[in-house]
């Protein structure tokens, strides 16, 4: 488990150990793994940038220019963050906890 996942894991088990339902340990493990996944995407983007330059082709297949597009890691990061937010909102609403927007505290 990476640092981001460990921070999340430790906080959940330290601060909410009695709030868990039978399926929650698996969800906590998946969420911790997703925090690590997000951290890998962020590290990749910090090291290599988040924009690609792709060629633009004419109808005949000739390169006529280029365009800049986000790297796949950008989309993958956003999708992983949305999944985390859905899990945490669902968990918080089941337990009537504070809004799940507090999940950002594990993102460092």
Buried (B, 14 or more C-beta within 10 A) or exposed (E): BBEBBBBBBEEBEEEBEEEBEEEBEEBBEBBBBBBBBBBBBBEBBEEEEBEBEEEEEEEEEEEEEEEEEEBEBBEBBEBBBEBBBEBBBEBBEEEEBEEBEEBEEBBE
